[in-house]
Structure formats: C-alpha cells, structure tokens
Amino acid sequence: MKDELEIVQLLGQMRALLEQHRVWSWTTHFAALETDFEEAITSGEDWKKQEVLYELDDLFGGMGSFNDLVITSQSDPLLSRQELVKANDELNKLRRQLYRALREAQQEQDSEFR
C-alpha cells in the first residue's frame, strides 16, 4: 500500500516536472497513468493495479523509452544551461525513485498472488 501511494505521488511529480518544461507527449502519458493508477487503487481491483504497473514498466525499456528522455532547450527554450542541468537532475532523480517504487510494488503484487 505504501508503494502504491508513493507511485501516485511520483507520477504526479513527474507529470508536473514534464509539464513545467513543456514535454507535452510525456506529460499527457503520465497524467493518464496517474489517473488510471488512482482509479485502480480506489476500485480495490488488483488486476487493474497490475495492468497499470505493467504499462508503467514498459516505459522503462527499449529505444525511445522514458529512460532516453532528456529535457532540452528545444522543449524549454527559456532555460539557461545551468537550469537545464538542474531540470535533468530532477528528472533523473524522479525516474530512479519511480523505478524503485515500481519494482517494490511489483514484488509486493507478485507475493500476493503466490
């Protein structure tokens, strides 16, 4: 349960960061995941939570995945070089936290189904 709430919080933080830096396609995707996961938690249906966790897991693999995302001056031309570094540091921090929380939630889900 703690992992689920942490994931919702991290999805919201990620969405806000991406929105702030005008990374619209990923902002939309994270907003949908945040809503879907909140609804899955509220419904109490484990299969819905598992479905969103798998969808979230898919973001982290392969070419063009969320792992490859970098905030650039093309997406946010008003940022200085130093601000871009700071924005990407925050992106990387949130990405690591989200991945860790996702793994913990998946392990918890897997142990419940055994």
BATOR-686449 format. One record per residue (C-alpha): residue in three letters; residue number from 1; z, y, x. Coordinates in pm, 1 decimal, padded with zeros to 6 digits. Each point is the difference from the previous one (the first is absolute). Layout:
BEGIN
+-----+-----+----------+----------+----------+
:  aa :   i :       zz :       yy :       xx :
+-----+-----+----------+----------+----------+
: Ala : NUM :        Z :        Y :        X :
...
+-----+-----+----------+----------+----------+
// end
This chain:
BEGIN
+-----+-----+----------+----------+----------+
:  aa :   i :       zz :       yy :       xx :
+-----+-----+----------+----------+----------+
: Met :   1 :  00000.0 :  00000.0 :  00000.0 :
: Lys :   2 :  00086.0 :  00239.6 :  00282.1 :
: Asp :   3 : -00338.4 : -00070.6 :  00161.6 :
: Glu :   4 : -00179.2 :  00070.1 : -00327.6 :
: Leu :   5 :  00163.1 :  00339.4 : -00040.5 :
: Glu :   6 : -00070.8 :  00080.9 :  00363.0 :
: Ile :   7 : -00367.3 : -00088.6 : -00052.6 :
: Val :   8 : -00023.7 :  00230.8 : -00302.3 :
: Gln :   9 :  00160.8 :  00279.9 :  00201.3 :
: Leu :  10 : -00231.1 : -00058.0 :  00298.8 :
: Leu :  11 : -00308.3 : -00013.6 : -00222.0 :
: Gly :  12 :  00099.2 :  00337.9 : -00143.3 :
: Gln :  13 :  00059.4 :  00147.9 :  00343.9 :
: Met :  14 : -00332.0 : -00135.7 :  00124.2 :
: Arg :  15 : -00182.6 :  00136.3 : -00304.2 :
: Ala :  16 :  00158.7 :  00342.5 :  00050.2 :
: Leu :  17 : -00089.3 :  00009.3 :  00370.9 :
: Leu :  18 : -00360.1 : -00101.3 : -00065.1 :
: Glu :  19 : -00029.7 :  00249.3 : -00283.8 :
: Gln :  20 :  00143.2 :  00277.3 :  00217.8 :
: His :  21 : -00269.7 : -00068.4 :  00259.6 :
: Arg :  22 : -00282.5 : -00039.7 : -00252.0 :
: Val :  23 : -00069.8 : -00367.6 :  00062.8 :
: Trp :  24 : -00107.3 : -00041.7 : -00361.3 :
: Ser :  25 : -00130.0 : -00357.5 : -00016.9 :
: Trp :  26 :  00317.2 : -00142.0 :  00152.7 :
: Thr :  27 :  00215.9 :  00237.0 : -00206.2 :
: Thr :  28 : -00152.3 : -00138.3 : -00319.0 :
: His :  29 :  00044.4 : -00357.5 :  00118.2 :
: Phe :  30 :  00366.2 :  00048.4 :  00089.5 :
: Ala :  31 :  00071.0 :  00181.0 : -00327.1 :
: Ala :  32 : -00140.2 : -00299.0 : -00190.6 :
: Leu :  33 :  00201.1 : -00247.0 :  00208.2 :
: Glu :  34 :  00316.6 :  00202.5 : -00051.5 :
: Thr :  35 : -00050.8 :  00003.9 : -00377.7 :
: Asp :  36 : -00094.7 : -00368.2 : -00015.3 :
: Phe :  37 :  00302.1 : -00106.1 :  00204.9 :
: Glu :  38 :  00241.6 :  00212.9 : -00203.7 :
: Glu :  39 : -00139.7 : -00156.0 : -00318.5 :
: Ala :  40 :  00026.6 : -00349.4 :  00149.2 :
: Ile :  41 :  00365.8 :  00057.7 :  00090.6 :
: Thr :  42 :  00076.4 :  00140.5 : -00344.4 :
: Ser :  43 : -00170.4 : -00292.5 : -00174.0 :
: Gly :  44 :  00206.1 : -00248.6 :  00198.0 :
: Glu :  45 : -00302.0 : -00227.6 :  00029.5 :
: Asp :  46 : -00007.7 : -00147.0 :  00348.4 :
: Trp :  47 : -00371.8 : -00080.7 : -00012.0 :
: Lys :  48 : -00079.0 :  00371.5 : -00048.1 :
: Lys :  49 :  00214.3 :  00094.5 :  00299.1 :
: Gln :  50 : -00163.7 : -00273.0 :  00207.4 :
: Glu :  51 : -00345.7 :  00124.6 : -00098.5 :
: Val :  52 :  00076.0 :  00354.2 :  00117.2 :
: Leu :  53 :  00158.1 : -00128.2 :  00321.6 :
: Tyr :  54 : -00316.8 : -00198.6 :  00076.8 :
: Glu :  55 : -00216.2 :  00303.1 : -00072.4 :
: Leu :  56 :  00219.0 :  00209.5 :  00228.0 :
: Asp :  57 : -00016.8 : -00266.6 :  00270.3 :
: Asp :  58 : -00380.6 :  00010.5 : -00012.5 :
: Leu :  59 :  00007.7 :  00367.4 :  00103.5 :
: Phe :  60 :  00130.8 : -00093.0 :  00343.5 :
: Gly :  61 : -00278.9 : -00227.7 :  00121.9 :
: Gly :  62 : -00359.1 :  00018.5 :  00113.7 :
: Met :  63 : -00239.5 :  00272.5 :  00101.2 :
: Gly :  64 :  00029.7 :  00320.9 : -00197.0 :
: Ser :  65 :  00347.5 : -00095.8 : -00113.5 :
: Phe :  66 :  00299.4 :  00223.6 : -00043.4 :
: Asn :  67 :  00097.9 : -00087.9 :  00358.5 :
: Asp :  68 : -00309.2 :  00189.8 :  00118.4 :
: Leu :  69 :  00080.9 :  00320.4 : -00187.7 :
: Val :  70 :  00052.8 :  00313.7 :  00208.6 :
: Ile :  71 :  00053.8 :  00347.8 : -00141.4 :
: Thr :  72 : -00264.5 :  00223.8 :  00156.8 :
: Ser :  73 : -00104.0 :  00361.3 : -00010.0 :
: Gln :  74 : -00283.5 : -00108.3 : -00230.7 :
: Ser :  75 :  00246.4 : -00092.5 : -00271.4 :
: Asp :  76 :  00232.1 :  00294.0 :  00068.6 :
: Pro :  77 : -00185.0 :  00271.9 :  00195.6 :
: Leu :  78 :  00291.8 :  00244.7 : -00008.4 :
: Leu :  79 :  00221.5 : -00212.3 :  00224.5 :
: Ser :  80 :  00047.0 :  00078.6 :  00366.3 :
: Arg :  81 : -00023.2 : -00279.4 :  00255.1 :
: Gln :  82 :  00380.0 : -00016.8 :  00017.8 :
: Glu :  83 :  00025.4 : -00021.9 : -00378.7 :
: Leu :  84 : -00258.9 : -00279.8 : -00004.5 :
: Val :  85 :  00206.1 : -00195.2 :  00252.2 :
: Lys :  86 :  00311.6 :  00051.4 : -00212.8 :
: Ala :  87 : -00183.2 : -00104.6 : -00319.7 :
: Asn :  88 : -00130.2 : -00316.4 :  00165.4 :
: Asp :  89 :  00343.1 : -00079.7 :  00142.8 :
: Glu :  90 :  00139.4 :  00022.0 : -00353.4 :
: Leu :  91 : -00287.4 : -00213.3 : -00132.8 :
: Asn :  92 :  00067.1 : -00266.6 :  00264.2 :
: Lys :  93 :  00374.1 :  00004.1 : -00068.0 :
: Leu :  94 : -00050.8 : -00044.8 : -00374.2 :
: Arg :  95 : -00266.7 : -00265.7 :  00057.6 :
: Arg :  96 :  00240.8 : -00204.9 :  00218.2 :
: Gln :  97 :  00284.7 :  00038.8 : -00249.2 :
: Leu :  98 : -00223.2 : -00100.2 : -00290.7 :
: Tyr :  99 : -00131.8 : -00305.2 :  00183.9 :
: Arg : 100 :  00353.9 : -00110.6 :  00091.7 :
: Ala : 101 :  00123.6 :  00046.3 : -00358.3 :
: Leu : 102 : -00305.5 : -00185.9 : -00131.1 :
: Arg : 103 :  00067.4 : -00296.9 :  00227.9 :
: Glu : 104 :  00365.1 : -00010.9 : -00101.8 :
: Ala : 105 : -00089.3 :  00015.0 : -00370.6 :
: Gln : 106 : -00258.6 : -00276.2 :  00043.2 :
: Gln : 107 :  00252.7 : -00220.8 :  00176.9 :
: Glu : 108 :  00248.3 :  00063.3 : -00280.3 :
: Gln : 109 : -00263.6 : -00082.7 : -00262.9 :
: Asp : 110 : -00101.5 : -00316.9 :  00186.8 :
: Ser : 111 :  00360.7 : -00120.0 :  00021.8 :
: Glu : 112 :  00045.6 :  00055.5 : -00374.2 :
: Phe : 113 : -00298.4 : -00225.2 : -00078.4 :
: Arg : 114 :  00129.9 : -00289.6 :  00212.8 :
+-----+-----+----------+----------+----------+
// end
